[in-house]
């Protein structure tokens, strides 16, 4: 059976995963790995893998995601860039652009952004406005005042 025909069950089982960010894990900062990675916790920052990136149903990423293939069952706020395929499971919630050569969106998934299915070289990722940036910083106040 193809890995795309079983993406949800493989994602749920964590098959072929060398790095796992568990449900109770929160990382602030960029994450890079050469092997497959699964996120069931929270990442505030960019996430990059040379292999498959899986965002589990409880996973949340506020940042840009890149990898060979990307499987999403959780929430992502940022640009997704896959050299292979992006698969959005029925529970996926995406706010950002998708860049890939192949795209699969299951019924029930939500996606707000643009998709580009042309050749993926190195698309320009938009900066991600993270939740922590909503609070007014002193620097922002100075810019408004003066």
C-alpha positions as CSV (number, residue, x, y, z in Angstrom):
1,X,0.0,0.0,0.0
2,X,1.3,3.5,-0.8
3,X,2.5,5.7,2.1
4,X,0.0,8.4,1.0
5,X,-2.9,6.0,1.1
6,X,-2.1,5.4,4.7
7,X,-0.8,8.7,5.8
8,X,-3.3,9.2,8.6
9,X,-2.7,5.8,10.1
10,X,1.1,6.1,9.7
11,X,1.1,9.6,11.2
12,X,-1.0,8.3,14.1
13,X,1.4,5.4,14.7
14,X,4.5,7.5,14.3
15,X,6.1,5.1,11.8
16,X,9.5,5.8,10.5
17,X,10.1,8.7,12.9
18,X,13.6,9.5,14.2
19,X,12.7,12.6,16.1
20,X,9.6,13.0,18.2
21,X,8.4,16.2,19.9
22,X,5.9,14.8,22.4
23,X,2.6,16.4,23.3
24,X,3.9,18.1,26.4
25,X,6.9,19.6,24.6
26,X,7.2,23.2,23.6
27,X,10.1,24.5,21.6
28,X,10.8,28.2,20.9
29,X,13.4,28.5,18.1
30,X,14.3,26.9,14.9
31,X,14.4,23.1,14.6
32,X,16.5,21.3,11.9
33,X,16.9,17.6,11.4
34,X,18.2,15.3,8.8
35,X,15.8,12.5,9.6
36,X,12.0,12.3,9.7
37,X,10.3,14.3,12.5
38,X,6.9,14.2,14.2
39,X,5.5,17.1,16.2
40,X,2.8,16.3,18.7
41,X,3.7,19.3,20.9
42,X,4.3,23.0,20.0
43,X,7.0,24.7,18.0
44,X,7.3,28.4,17.8
45,X,9.9,28.9,15.1
46,X,10.8,27.4,11.8
47,X,10.9,23.6,11.3
48,X,13.1,21.9,8.7
49,X,13.9,18.3,7.8
50,X,15.7,16.6,5.0
51,X,13.0,13.9,5.2
52,X,9.3,13.7,6.2
53,X,7.8,16.2,8.6
54,X,4.6,15.0,10.4
55,X,2.5,17.4,12.4
56,X,0.2,15.2,14.6
57,X,-3.4,16.0,15.4
58,X,-2.2,17.7,18.7
59,X,0.8,19.4,17.1
60,X,1.0,23.1,16.6
61,X,3.7,25.0,14.6
62,X,3.9,28.8,14.4
63,X,6.6,29.1,11.8
64,X,7.6,28.0,8.3
65,X,7.9,24.2,7.7
66,X,10.0,22.6,5.0
67,X,10.8,19.0,4.2
68,X,10.9,16.3,1.6
69,X,7.2,15.4,2.3
70,X,4.9,17.1,4.9
71,X,1.9,15.4,6.5
72,X,-0.3,17.7,8.7
73,X,-3.1,16.6,11.0
74,X,-2.7,19.5,13.4
75,X,-2.3,23.3,13.2
76,X,0.3,25.3,11.2
77,X,0.6,29.0,10.9
78,X,3.3,29.6,8.3
79,X,4.5,28.6,4.9
80,X,4.8,24.9,4.1
81,X,7.4,23.9,1.4
82,X,7.8,20.3,0.3
83,X,10.1,19.0,-2.4
84,X,7.7,16.0,-2.7
85,X,4.2,16.1,-1.4
86,X,2.0,17.9,1.2
87,X,-0.8,15.9,2.6
88,X,-3.5,17.6,4.8
89,X,-5.5,15.1,6.9
90,X,-9.1,15.9,7.8
91,X,-8.1,17.6,11.1
92,X,-5.5,19.9,9.6
93,X,-5.8,23.6,10.1
94,X,-3.4,25.7,7.9
95,X,-3.0,29.4,7.8
96,X,-0.3,30.1,5.2
97,X,1.0,29.3,1.8
98,X,1.7,25.8,0.4
99,X,4.6,25.2,-2.1
100,X,4.9,21.7,-3.5
101,X,4.7,19.6,-6.6
102,X,1.9,17.4,-5.3
103,X,-0.9,18.2,-2.9
104,X,-3.6,16.1,-1.1
105,X,-6.3,17.7,1.0
106,X,-8.7,15.5,2.9
107,X,-12.3,16.5,3.4
108,X,-12.6,18.5,6.6
109,X,-9.2,20.1,6.5
110,X,-9.1,23.9,6.6
111,X,-6.6,25.9,4.5
112,X,-6.3,29.7,4.3
113,X,-3.6,30.9,2.0
114,X,-2.3,30.3,-1.5
115,X,-1.0,27.1,-3.1
116,X,1.8,26.9,-5.6
117,X,2.2,23.5,-7.3
118,X,4.9,24.6,-9.8
119,X,8.4,23.4,-9.4
120,X,9.7,23.9,-5.9
121,X,13.1,25.4,-5.8
122,X,13.3,27.9,-2.9
123,X,10.1,29.9,-2.5
124,X,10.2,33.0,-0.4
125,X,8.6,32.3,2.9
126,X,6.6,35.1,4.4
127,X,7.5,36.1,8.0
128,X,5.1,34.5,10.5
129,X,3.3,36.8,12.9
130,X,3.5,34.7,16.1
131,X,1.0,35.1,18.9
132,X,3.7,36.6,21.2
133,X,4.2,39.4,18.7
134,X,0.6,40.7,19.2
135,X,1.6,42.3,22.5
136,X,3.0,45.8,22.0
137,X,6.7,45.9,22.7
138,X,8.5,49.0,24.0
139,X,10.3,49.2,20.7
140,X,7.0,49.3,18.8
141,X,5.7,51.9,21.2
142,X,8.7,54.2,20.5
143,X,8.2,53.7,16.7
144,X,4.6,54.9,17.1
145,X,5.4,57.9,19.4
146,X,8.4,59.2,17.7
